[in-house]
Amino acid sequence: MAEVAPPKEAKKKASKPKTAQKKKSSGPSVSELILEAVAASKERRGLSLSALKKELAAKGYDVVRNNSRVNAAVRRLVENGKLLRTKGTGAAGTFKLAKSTEAKQICCVMQYNPKSMQR
């Protein structure tokens, strides 16, 4: 009798391991933290970059690890008109809030506390 060849099994493709999706942090963004720190500053001429980084570190943000992210956020806020650079160039220098109403609204929303308003 004729030999019957067994059916070929379909080759299974090696499945690539799925990469875990990064979780978005639950806290505020770096830009929001920077605007909050500059708004809280009592300095007339603004807040220097080193003082800003110290303020962020005091709030629990890892400035050493995310140094370039802080500098990029400061540059972006200056370009968008939310921060005003009073001294220096780029991310270096002294910064204060711009006079625009949008920047003030952002900071007012961050500092809003309903318990203090219930008098």
C-alpha positions, 0 to 999 in steps of 0.5 A: 500500500502507498504510504500516506504522509502525515499532514504538515503542522502549521508553523507558529510564528514566534509571538513578540512579548507585548511591551507594557504601556507606561502609566501616566503619572497621577500628579500634576505636570512639570509645567503646572509645578513650575507655574505654581512655584513661580506664582508662590514666589514673593520675589519682585524680580522673579524666581531664578532657575536654581531656586525654581529647581530647589522649590520643585525638589522640596515638593518631591519632584526628582530634579536630578533625574529629570533635569532636561525635562525641567529645562525644556518645560521652562523654555516651552512656557516662555515660548507660550507666553506663560512665563516671562524671562527677566534675565538670562537666555534659554532656560537659564535666568530669572522668571516670573509670571506673564501678565496674561490672564491665562497664566493667572487663571492656571495659577488661581485654579491650582491655589483654589481651596474650597474650604477656605472660601466657605466663610 
